[in-house]
């Protein structure tokens, strides 16, 4: 009896499976309800417009602070969000062998490099300057008062010797005239007189040279040596002051990428400190090269915040940078091309009470209604 119904089992299963397949396909083909976007895309308030991606930056642009000299960082004076000022110029008076020397220091210190080698060199340069100044002073004070009596005594001694030799030569001539002395002795006495006169002339010349003091050319060489030593000392002091990197503009520390003990190259591989004046924020907008013909300066512009397009910010035109550059700021859109060239336009933004951060991206719309109307009229 069971074998009688076995032949109906497979057709029934086939019908059930077919019915299940039809129901499953019917359910999967049903239209799903449209999902709402978590954030509404930005909408332009203008009739026709040029759109671009903007990046918030400081009024002074983002200044990448580096070091002109290489070395190990010993101190970091600032932190993120700390305000710094140029506060200058400020003068510092340093006393040296030549008197007061004034050095100008610009701005608040940001960080400092190891200065031990330059401080040792500074002492060496100072010693060289002191030696050069001592040599110049010695030449300017010549002759020494103690040398004058000695030199004058040699003159007197030579004069006395001349008088004695002259007397002996006179006596020899008289004796020779009387045939009381040979010619050889007379000649010896006269030659001795000539030698004494030459010695007197040399002693007087030496005395006059002593009274004249140092040769002016020697003084000029000594002055040049002092100036050279002074210049080397100033150079070392300048290099020593350059080890302290200072703020040259008023602004706020946006980023600190250096720590004590790290080596700072010259030029550094990255911005050691990023500084900028955020009292007035700017937005740098990239306008596609295909939209440049429709762009005009001083047109109304508006920016919307990424992630919250409901927040609108009016923009005020500041300037454009007339050099068209390859696009570097990518938004991640699949249709974006990296070989696109863009015109960068700078706008001032009034954020009011809404906090904006440097580096934040914004969607910018620039009004071209008047531009489009003008173009249509020409056509």
C-alpha positions in Angstrom: 0.0 0.0 0.0 2.9 2.3 0.8 4.5 1.6 -2.5 1.4 2.8 -4.2 2.0 6.5 -3.1 5.7 6.6 -3.5 5.4 7.7 -7.1 3.6 10.9 -6.0 6.2 12.1 -3.6 8.7 13.6 -6.1 6.1 15.5 -8.1 4.6 17.0 -4.8 8.1 18.0 -3.6 8.8 19.6 -7.0 5.6 21.6 -6.8 6.4 22.8 -3.3 10.0 23.8 -4.3 8.7 25.7 -7.3 6.1 27.5 -5.2 8.8 28.5 -2.6 11.1 29.8 -5.5 8.2 31.9 -6.9 7.4 33.4 -3.5 11.1 34.2 -2.7 11.6 35.9 -6.1 8.4 37.9 -5.7 9.6 39.1 -2.2 13.1 40.1 -3.4 11.6 42.1 -6.3 9.6 44.4 -4.0 10.7 48.0 -4.1 12.5 49.0 -0.9 11.7 52.3 0.7 14.1 55.1 -0.1 16.6 55.7 2.7 17.0 59.2 3.8 20.5 60.6 3.8 22.0 61.1 7.3 23.1 64.6 6.2 21.6 66.7 3.5 24.0 67.7 0.8 24.9 71.4 0.6 22.7 73.6 -1.5 23.7 76.8 -3.2 21.6 79.9 -2.5 22.5 81.4 -5.9 20.8 80.9 -9.2 24.0 79.9 -11.0 27.2 79.4 -9.1 30.8 78.0 -9.2 31.5 75.5 -6.5 34.7 74.5 -5.0 36.3 72.8 -2.0 37.7 75.2 0.6 40.1 74.7 3.5 40.2 76.9 6.5 43.6 78.5 7.2 45.1 81.2 9.3 45.1 84.8 8.1 48.8 84.7 7.8 48.5 81.3 6.1 49.9 78.3 8.0 53.5 79.2 8.8 55.8 76.1 9.0 58.5 77.0 11.5 61.9 75.3 11.0 65.5 75.9 12.1 68.2 77.6 10.1 70.8 75.5 12.0 70.9 71.8 12.7 71.1 70.5 16.3 69.5 68.7 19.1 66.5 70.4 20.7 67.0 71.2 24.3 64.0 73.3 25.2 60.5 73.8 23.8 58.9 76.9 25.1 55.4 76.7 23.6 52.4 74.5 23.6 49.4 74.1 21.2 46.9 77.0 21.4 49.5 79.2 23.1 49.5 82.8 21.8 52.9 84.2 20.7 53.8 87.7 19.6 56.6 89.2 17.5 56.8 91.8 20.3 59.7 93.5 18.7 62.1 94.6 18.1 63.5 94.1 21.6 67.0 95.2 22.3 69.6 93.5 24.5 72.8 95.2 25.5 75.9 93.0 25.9 79.2 94.4 27.2 82.4 93.4 25.5 85.9 94.6 25.3 84.9 97.2 22.8 82.1 98.5 25.0 78.3 98.0 24.8 77.1 95.9 21.9 73.4 96.0 21.0 71.6 92.9 19.7 68.1 92.8 18.4 65.8 89.9 19.5 62.6 89.3 17.6 59.6 87.6 19.0 58.8 85.1 21.7 61.0 82.0 21.8 59.5 78.8 20.4 62.3 76.3 20.9 66.0 76.2 21.5 68.9 74.0 20.2 72.0 72.8 22.0 74.4 75.7 22.3 77.4 74.2 24.1 79.7 74.2 21.1 78.9 77.8 20.2 79.4 79.0 23.7 82.8 77.4 23.8 83.5 79.0 20.4 82.3 82.4 21.8 85.0 82.3 24.5 87.6 81.5 21.9 86.5 84.4 19.7 86.5 86.7 22.8 90.0 85.7 23.6 91.1 86.4 20.1 89.5 89.8 20.2 91.2 90.6 23.5 94.6 89.6 22.1 94.1 91.7 18.9 93.0 94.7 21.0 96.1 94.3 23.3 98.4 94.2 20.3 96.8 97.4 18.9 97.0 99.1 22.3 100.7 98.2 22.6 101.4 99.7 19.2 99.5 102.9 19.9 101.3 103.4 23.2 104.8 103.0 21.8 107.4 104.1 22.8 107.5 102.9 26.3 108.6 105.6 28.8 111.2 103.3 30.1 112.9 102.9 26.7 113.6 106.6 26.2 116.4 107.1 28.8 118.2 104.0 27.5 118.1 105.1 23.9 119.1 108.7 24.8 122.0 107.3 26.8 123.3 105.4 23.7 123.2 108.6 21.8 125.2 110.4 24.4 127.6 107.6 24.6 128.1 107.6 20.9 128.6 111.4 20.9 131.2 111.1 23.6 133.0 108.4 21.6 133.0 110.7 18.6 134.5 113.5 20.7 137.2 111.2 22.0 138.0 109.8 18.6 138.1 113.3 17.1 140.6 114.4 19.7 142.8 111.4 19.1 142.7 111.9 15.3 143.6 115.6 15.8 146.6 114.6 17.9 147.7 112.0 15.4 147.6 114.5 12.6 149.8 116.9 14.6 152.3 114.2 15.4 152.3 113.0 11.8 153.1 116.6 10.7 156.1 116.6 13.0 157.2 113.2 11.7 156.6 111.8 15.2 154.1 109.1 14.3 153.8 106.8 11.3 151.1 107.2 8.7 149.5 103.9 9.7 148.6 105.2 13.1 147.1 108.4 11.7 145.0 106.3 9.3 143.8 104.1 12.2 142.8 107.1 14.3 140.8 108.7 11.4 139.1 105.4 10.6 138.1 105.0 14.3 136.7 108.6 14.2 134.6 107.6 11.1 133.3 104.5 12.9 132.3 106.6 16.0 130.5 109.1 13.8 128.5 106.3 12.1 127.6 104.8 15.5 126.4 108.2 16.6 124.3 108.5 13.5 122.8 105.1 14.1 122.1 105.8 17.8 120.3 109.1 16.8 118.3 107.3 14.1 117.3 104.6 16.6 116.3 107.3 19.1 114.2 109.2 16.5 112.6 106.0 15.5 111.7 105.2 19.1 110.2 108.7 19.6 108.2 108.3 16.4 106.3 105.3 17.9 104.9 102.4 15.9 104.7 102.5 12.1 101.3 103.6 10.9 101.1 100.6 8.6 101.6 98.2 11.5 98.8 100.0 13.3 96.6 99.6 10.3 97.3 95.8 10.3 96.5 95.7 14.1 93.2 97.6 13.6 92.2 95.2 10.8 93.0 92.3 13.1 90.8 93.8 15.8 87.9 94.3 13.3 88.3 90.8 12.0 88.2 89.4 15.6 85.2 91.5 16.4 83.4 90.4 13.3 84.0 86.7 14.1 82.8 87.4 17.7 79.6 89.0 16.4 79.1 86.1 13.9 79.3 83.6 16.8 76.9 85.6 18.9 74.5 85.8 15.9 74.7 82.0 15.4 74.2 81.6 19.2 71.1 83.7 19.0 69.9 81.8 15.9 69.8 78.6 18.0 66.7 80.1 19.7 63.9 80.0 17.1 61.5 82.9 17.7 58.1 84.0 16.4 58.3 86.7 13.8 54.5 87.3 13.6 51.7 87.5 16.1 49.7 84.3 16.1 48.8 81.1 17.8 50.6 77.8 18.0 48.6 75.4 15.9 50.8 72.3 16.0 54.0 71.2 17.8 56.0 68.4 16.2 59.2 68.7 18.2 60.3 67.5 21.6 63.4 68.0 23.7 66.1 65.5 22.7 65.0 65.3 19.1 67.3 66.2 16.3 66.2 69.1 14.1 67.8 69.2 10.7 68.4 72.1 8.4 66.2 72.2 6.5 63.9 70.0 8.7 62.1 67.0 7.3 58.8 68.4 8.6 57.3 71.5 10.1 58.6 71.6 13.6 56.0 74.1 14.7 53.0 75.4 12.8 52.1 79.0 13.6 49.3 81.3 12.4 47.2 84.3 13.2 43.7 82.9 13.7 42.1 86.2 14.8 40.7 86.3 11.3 40.3 83.0 9.5 40.5 82.6 5.8 39.2 79.9 3.4 41.3 78.8 0.5 39.0 77.7 -2.3 40.1 75.6 -5.3 38.2 76.5 -8.4 38.3 74.0 -11.2 40.0 75.2 -14.4 36.8 74.6 -16.4 35.0 77.0 -14.1 37.6 79.8 -14.1 36.0 81.6 -17.1 32.8 82.1 -15.1 34.5 83.2 -11.9 34.7 86.9 -11.0 36.2 88.6 -8.1 34.1 90.4 -5.5 31.1 88.2 -6.2 28.9 87.0 -3.3 30.1 83.7 -1.8 29.0 81.4 0.9 30.5 78.4 2.6 28.8 75.5 4.3 30.3 73.2 6.9 31.1 69.6 6.1 28.9 67.4 8.2 26.4 70.1 8.9 25.4 72.0 5.7 22.7 73.9 7.6 25.4 76.1 9.0 26.1 78.8 6.4 29.0 81.3 6.5 29.2 84.4 4.4 32.5 85.0 2.7 34.4 88.2 1.8 36.8 88.2 -1.1 40.4 88.9 -0.1 42.5 88.0 -3.1 43.2 85.4 -5.8 46.5 83.8 -6.6 46.8 84.1 -10.3 49.1 81.1 -10.8 46.9 78.1 -11.6 48.4 75.0 -9.9 47.7 71.2 -10.0 45.0 70.2 -7.5 46.4 68.9 -4.3 43.4 69.0 -1.9 41.3 66.0 -2.8 37.9 65.4 -1.3 37.7 61.6 -2.0 35.0 61.9 -4.7 35.3 59.0 -7.2 35.0 61.4 -10.2 37.9 63.5 -9.0 41.0 63.7 -11.2 44.4 64.3 -9.9 45.6 66.0 -13.1 43.0 68.8 -12.7 44.4 72.3 -12.3 42.8 74.8 -10.0 42.8 78.5 -9.3 43.1 79.3 -5.6 41.0 82.1 -4.2 41.2 83.4 -0.7 38.1 84.5 1.3 37.7 85.9 4.8 35.2 84.0 6.9 33.2 85.3 9.9 32.5 82.2 12.0 30.7 84.1 14.7 30.2 81.8 17.7 30.6 78.6 15.6 34.1 77.1 16.2 36.1 76.5 13.1 39.5 74.8 13.0 42.4 75.4 10.7 42.5 72.6 8.1 38.8 72.0 8.2 37.2 71.5 4.8 34.1 73.5 3.6 31.9 73.5 0.6 32.0 76.9 -1.1 29.5 78.4 -3.6 30.3 81.5 -5.5 27.6 83.5 -7.2 27.9 83.8 -11.0 24.4 85.0 -11.9 25.6 88.3 -13.2 28.4 86.6 -15.1 26.0 84.1 -16.8 23.5 86.9 -17.7 26.4 88.9 -19.3 27.6 85.9 -21.2 24.1 85.2 -22.5 23.7 88.8 -23.6 27.0 88.6 -25.6 25.8 85.5 -27.3 
